[in-house]
Amino acid sequence: MMRVEVQPETKKKRILNQFNIVKDRPILNQIDDRLAKTPLKYFTEFLEKNILSSITNNTVEDVLGRFYGEFIRYSGGDGQSLGVVLTPSHITELFCDLVEIKPTDIIFDPCCGTGAFLIAAMHKMLKEAKPADEDKIKKDQIFGIEVREDMFSIATTNMILRGDGKSNLICDNFLKRSVKDLRKDNYTVGFMNPPYSQAKGKDTAHLSEIHFIKHLLDGMAEEGRCVVIVPQSTMIGKRKEDRQAKKQILKEHTLEGVITLNKETFYGVGTNPCIAVFTAHKAHSKKKYCKFINFEDDGFEINKHIGLVETERAKERKAHLLDCWLHDAPAESKFMVKTQIKDTDEWLHSFYYFNDEIPKEEDFEKVMADYLSFEFDMITHSRGYLFVEDDEDENGA
């Protein structure tokens, strides 16, 4: 760390404090007879030999993030209770493709976690950039905010290992930052996976995912492109405050479309996610046709002992998605619907899609099973209000 130009000095101290456990733990720093060296030295040599090159070679994979995710998963940590859902690498890459990221873009992730979106964006930009522009990209075009100190330290370390010595990351509460302050850096691309299920009542309604989206859009440059991954319920707007936020978003910004994702994208978490794409500071035209895509069949499947794995169909499925999204390739309505929208709509493919096929009994059983799984998922994540009638909801029942 002493050889890295991390500024200001307070940031360096904050990062180092997170690693004090390594420095101060006696069992790590005493020679182990079986190893003929200290465990710390053994693990350091192992990481340098087997893993460090994967990070420093500007790979798109967030290795530290994956390690952190596994640690939380097996340690019984507080990740899920705090709404922490780390983003898989195939999703971070998809974000970059959906907005056709360029070497001239200025990237901002206000809930950057371990830095996965920033890593994917930087990787993509460096691949297309001229060698003379690489240093500028690393130092002046990657920005992030993270409220949790542990993940902030991982994100900063991630960027440092990839040559971003300046590291424009700050440990702060994104929602507390003023729009005026956010707009100073002229962000052209915003990526976000906000904390989930934080709005548990009227007192915390401002913490809902849709409010994170609005604040991000407000803080972007003119016609900045924003991509977010959120629970599908975010696009419904069941709460009064969320409906108001949706209405305000369309007054000031444009919804380009929403992509419904594989239900197992966040395997083991129990969240049904979707991706929403917006253009900032361009009022949504009532005549605009948005794209709503059902990408549940994305070519990824669950391996019982590994988790979500890529199959040979994944590349073909992604290529079809991007053809439809970027180049208006024709598609059946069960895959993509193009339609005008209202703020009162549920911004999801399932809302606009009309299936005129006569369902079979097994189709009915599958839909019922999916619905019950969805209802259970929402209730266990403090979203039982989605199943309360509107008049009850308005009265605060």
C-alpha positions in Angstrom: 0.0 0.0 0.0 2.9 2.4 0.7 4.0 2.1 -3.0 0.5 3.1 -4.2 -0.6 6.7 -4.6 -3.9 6.6 -2.8 -5.1 10.0 -1.9 -6.1 11.5 0.4 -4.1 10.0 3.2 -7.3 9.4 5.2 -8.5 7.1 2.5 -5.3 5.0 2.8 -5.7 4.7 6.5 -9.4 3.7 6.2 -8.4 0.9 3.8 -5.5 -0.3 6.0 -7.7 -0.4 9.1 -9.9 -3.0 7.4 -6.8 -5.2 7.1 -5.6 -4.8 10.7 -6.9 -8.3 11.5 -4.3 -9.7 9.2 -1.5 -7.7 10.7 -2.5 -8.2 14.4 -3.7 -11.8 14.4 -0.8 -13.9 16.1 -1.8 -17.2 14.5 -1.2 -15.7 11.1 2.2 -14.2 11.9 3.8 -17.1 13.8 5.8 -19.7 12.0 3.9 -22.9 11.5 6.1 -26.0 11.6 4.1 -27.8 9.0 4.5 -24.9 6.6 8.0 -23.9 7.7 6.8 -20.3 7.4 4.0 -18.2 8.8 0.5 -18.8 7.5 0.4 -15.2 6.3 3.4 -15.8 4.1 2.1 -19.1 2.9 -1.3 -17.6 1.8 0.4 -14.5 0.3 2.6 -16.7 -1.9 -0.3 -18.8 -2.9 -2.4 -15.8 -3.8 0.5 -14.2 -5.7 1.1 -17.4 -7.7 -2.5 -18.5 -8.5 -4.8 -15.4 -8.3 -3.0 -12.1 -8.4 -2.3 -12.3 -12.2 -6.0 -12.8 -12.8 -6.7 -9.4 -11.1 -3.8 -7.4 -12.4 -4.2 -8.5 -16.0 -7.4 -6.4 -16.3 -9.8 -9.3 -16.4 -13.5 -8.6 -16.3 -14.0 -11.0 -13.4 -14.4 -9.5 -9.9 -12.3 -12.0 -8.1 -12.3 -10.2 -4.8 -16.0 -9.7 -5.0 -16.6 -13.4 -5.6 -14.4 -14.3 -2.6 -16.4 -11.8 -0.5 -19.7 -13.2 -1.7 -18.6 -16.8 -0.8 -17.3 -15.6 2.6 -20.7 -13.9 3.4 -22.5 -17.0 2.2 -20.7 -19.5 4.4 -20.0 -17.3 7.4 -23.6 -16.4 8.1 -22.7 -12.7 7.6 -25.1 -9.8 7.4 -25.1 -9.4 3.6 -28.7 -10.3 2.8 -30.1 -8.6 5.9 -28.6 -5.4 4.7 -29.9 -5.8 1.2 -26.5 -6.8 -0.2 -26.8 -8.7 -3.4 -23.5 -8.9 -5.4 -23.8 -8.9 -9.2 -22.6 -11.8 -11.3 -20.0 -11.0 -14.0 -22.2 -11.9 -16.9 -24.6 -9.2 -15.8 -21.9 -6.6 -15.4 -20.7 -7.3 -18.9 -24.3 -7.2 -20.2 -24.7 -3.7 -18.7 -21.7 -2.5 -20.7 -23.1 -4.0 -23.9 -26.6 -2.5 -23.4 -25.3 1.1 -23.5 -22.4 0.4 -25.9 -19.9 1.8 -23.5 -17.1 3.9 -25.1 -13.6 4.9 -24.0 -14.7 8.5 -23.7 -17.5 7.7 -21.2 -17.4 8.7 -17.5 -18.7 5.9 -15.4 -20.5 6.2 -12.1 -21.7 3.5 -9.7 -23.3 5.0 -6.6 -23.7 1.6 -4.8 -20.5 0.1 -6.0 -20.1 -2.7 -3.5 -16.9 -4.6 -4.3 -16.5 -2.7 -7.6 -17.8 -5.3 -10.1 -19.5 -2.8 -12.4 -16.6 -0.4 -12.4 -14.2 -3.3 -13.2 -16.4 -4.4 -16.1 -16.7 -0.9 -17.5 -12.9 -0.2 -17.2 -12.1 -3.5 -18.8 -14.4 -2.7 -21.8 -13.1 0.8 -22.1 -9.4 -0.2 -22.0 -10.0 -2.8 -24.7 -11.2 -0.2 -27.1 -9.0 2.7 -26.0 -5.8 3.9 -27.5 -2.7 3.2 -25.3 -2.2 6.9 -24.7 -5.7 7.2 -23.2 -5.5 4.3 -20.8 -4.1 6.2 -17.8 -6.8 8.9 -18.2 -9.5 6.3 -18.1 -8.2 4.7 -15.0 -7.6 8.0 -13.1 -10.3 10.3 -14.3 -13.3 8.3 -15.7 -14.2 5.8 -13.1 -16.2 6.9 -10.1 -18.0 5.1 -7.3 -19.6 5.5 -3.9 -20.1 2.8 -1.3 -21.6 3.2 2.2 -20.2 0.1 3.8 -16.5 0.4 4.9 -15.7 -3.3 4.3 -16.9 -3.3 0.7 -15.5 0.1 0.1 -12.1 -1.3 1.1 -12.5 -4.2 -1.3 -13.6 -2.0 -4.1 -10.7 0.4 -3.6 -8.2 -2.5 -3.4 -9.8 -4.0 -6.6 -9.2 -0.7 -8.5 -5.6 -0.3 -7.1 -4.7 -3.8 -8.2 -5.9 -2.9 -11.7 -3.7 0.2 -11.8 -6.2 2.8 -10.7 -3.9 4.5 -8.2 -6.1 7.6 -7.8 -9.2 5.6 -7.3 -12.2 8.0 -7.4 -14.1 6.0 -4.9 -15.6 7.5 -1.7 -17.1 5.9 1.3 -20.4 7.8 1.8 -24.1 7.6 1.7 -25.2 8.1 -1.9 -28.7 9.3 -1.0 -27.2 12.1 1.2 -25.2 13.5 -1.7 -26.9 16.5 -3.4 -27.8 16.4 -7.1 -25.7 19.5 -7.6 -22.7 17.8 -6.1 -23.2 14.6 -8.2 -23.5 16.5 -11.4 -20.1 18.2 -11.1 -18.3 15.2 -12.6 -20.6 14.9 -15.6 -21.2 11.2 -15.5 -22.3 9.8 -18.9 -23.0 6.3 -17.8 -24.5 5.2 -14.5 -24.6 1.5 -13.4 -26.3 0.5 -10.2 -27.4 -2.5 -8.1 -28.9 -0.7 -5.1 -29.6 -2.3 -1.7 -32.8 -4.4 -1.8 -35.8 -4.4 0.6 -34.7 -1.4 2.7 -38.1 0.4 2.5 -40.0 -1.4 5.3 -42.5 1.4 6.1 -43.4 5.1 5.7 -40.3 6.1 7.7 -38.0 4.3 5.3 -40.0 4.7 2.0 -37.2 6.9 0.7 -34.9 3.9 0.7 -36.8 2.0 -1.9 -35.0 0.9 -5.1 -37.1 3.3 -7.3 -35.8 6.3 -5.2 -32.2 5.2 -5.7 -33.0 5.1 -9.4 -34.4 8.6 -9.4 -31.5 10.0 -7.5 -29.0 8.4 -9.9 -30.9 9.8 -12.9 -31.0 13.3 -11.3 -27.2 13.2 -10.8 -26.3 12.3 -14.3 -25.1 14.4 -17.2 -27.6 15.5 -19.9 -28.7 12.4 -21.8 -26.6 10.1 -19.6 -27.3 6.4 -20.0 -28.3 4.5 -16.8 -28.7 0.8 -16.3 -29.9 -0.7 -13.0 -30.7 -4.2 -11.8 -33.5 -4.3 -9.2 -36.3 -6.7 -8.0 -39.2 -6.9 -10.5 -41.4 -5.4 -7.8 -39.6 -2.1 -8.2 -41.2 -1.7 -11.7 -44.7 -2.2 -10.2 -44.9 0.8 -7.8 -47.2 -0.6 -5.2 -46.5 2.0 -2.6 -47.9 5.5 -2.9 -44.3 7.0 -2.6 -43.0 4.6 -5.3 -45.8 5.5 -7.7 -45.0 9.2 -7.2 -41.3 8.4 -7.9 -42.2 6.6 -11.2 -44.4 9.5 -12.3 -41.6 12.0 -11.5 -39.0 9.9 -13.4 -41.1 10.0 -16.6 -41.5 13.8 -16.3 -37.8 14.3 -16.2 -36.2 11.2 -17.7 -36.8 8.5 -20.3 -37.4 4.8 -19.8 -35.8 2.9 -22.7 -37.0 -0.5 -21.6 -36.9 -3.3 -19.1 -35.4 -6.8 -19.3 -36.8 -9.6 -17.1 -34.0 -11.8 -16.0 -33.5 -15.4 -15.1 -35.1 -16.0 -11.6 -31.8 -17.7 -10.5 -29.5 -14.8 -11.5 -28.9 -14.2 -7.8 -28.8 -17.8 -6.9 -29.5 -18.5 -3.3 -30.8 -15.1 -2.5 -34.4 -15.4 -3.7 -34.8 -12.3 -5.7 -36.6 -12.1 -9.1 -34.5 -9.4 -10.9 -34.9 -7.2 -13.9 -32.7 -4.7 -15.7 -34.1 -1.2 -16.5 -32.4 1.2 -18.9 -33.0 5.0 -18.8 -31.8 8.1 -20.5 -31.3 11.0 -18.0 -32.7 14.5 -18.3 -34.8 13.9 -21.3 -38.5 13.8 -20.6 -40.3 10.7 -21.6 -42.4 11.2 -24.7 -45.9 9.7 -24.6 -45.3 8.6 -28.2 -42.1 6.7 -27.3 -42.1 2.9 -27.7 -40.2 1.1 -24.9 -38.9 -2.4 -25.2 -39.9 -5.0 -22.7 -38.0 -8.3 -23.0 -38.4 -11.7 -21.3 -34.9 -12.9 -20.9 -35.6 -15.6 -18.3 -34.2 -18.2 -20.6 -30.7 -16.7 -20.8 -28.7 -19.9 -21.2 -27.6 -20.1 -17.5 -28.6 -23.0 -15.4 -28.2 -24.1 -11.8 -25.5 -26.7 -11.0 -26.4 -28.2 -7.6 -22.9 -28.0 -6.2 -21.6 -24.9 -8.0 -24.5 -22.5 -8.5 -25.4 -20.6 -11.7 -23.3 -21.9 -14.6 -23.1 -20.9 -18.3 -24.3 -23.4 -20.8 -23.4 -23.5 -24.5 -26.7 -21.7 -25.3 -25.7 -18.6 -23.3 -23.8 -16.8 -26.0 -26.5 -17.3 -28.6 -29.2 -16.1 -26.2 -27.2 -13.0 -25.4 -26.5 -12.2 -29.0 -30.3 -12.4 -29.8 -31.0 -10.1 -26.9 -28.5 -7.5 -28.0 -29.7 -7.8 -31.6 -33.2 -7.0 -30.5 -32.2 -4.3 -28.0 -29.6 -2.5 -30.1 -30.6 -3.2 -33.7 -34.4 -3.7 -33.5 -34.2 -7.3 -34.7 -37.7 -8.9 -35.0 -38.8 -11.1 -32.2 -41.9 -12.9 -31.1 -44.0 -11.1 -28.6 -43.3 -13.7 -26.0 -39.7 -12.5 -26.1 -40.1 -8.8 -26.7 -43.0 -6.3 -26.6 -42.6 -2.7 -27.9 -45.2 -0.4 -26.5 -46.0 3.0 -25.2 -46.2 3.3 -21.5 -47.8 5.2 -18.5 -46.4 5.8 -15.1 -49.2 3.7 -13.6 -48.2 0.6 -15.7 -46.2 -2.2 -14.3 -43.0 -1.8 -16.3 -42.5 -5.5 -17.0 -42.8 -7.7 -20.1 -45.5 -9.8 -18.2 -47.7 -6.7 -18.0 -47.7 -5.9 -21.7 -47.5 -9.4 -23.2 -50.8 -11.0 -24.3 -50.5 -14.7 -24.8 -53.3 -15.9 -27.0 -52.3 -19.6 -26.8 -54.7 -21.9 -24.9 -52.8 -22.9 -21.8 -52.3 -26.5 -20.8 -52.8 -27.9 -17.3 -49.1 -28.1 -16.7 -48.7 -24.4 -17.8 -51.3 -23.5 -15.1 -49.5 -25.5 -12.5 -46.1 -23.9 -13.4 -47.6 -20.4 -13.2 -49.2 -21.1 -9.8 -45.9 -22.5 -8.5 -44.0 -19.4 -9.8 -46.5 -17.1 -8.2 -46.4 -18.8 -4.9 -42.6 -18.8 -5.0 -42.7 -15.1 -5.8 -45.2 -14.3 -3.0 -43.2 -16.2 -0.5 -40.0 -14.5 -1.7 -41.6 -11.0 -1.3 -43.1 -11.7 2.1 -39.8 -13.0 3.5 -38.0 -9.9 2.2 -40.4 -7.5 3.9 -42.5 -6.8 0.8 -45.8 -8.3 1.9 -47.4 -4.9 1.1 -47.4 -5.9 -2.5 -50.3 -8.2 -1.8 -52.4 -5.7 0.1 -55.3 -4.1 -1.7 -54.7 -0.5 -2.8 -57.4 1.0 -0.6 -55.8 -0.7 2.4 -52.4 0.5 1.3 -53.5 4.1 1.1 -54.9 3.9 4.6 -51.6 2.6 6.0 -53.0 -0.9 6.8 
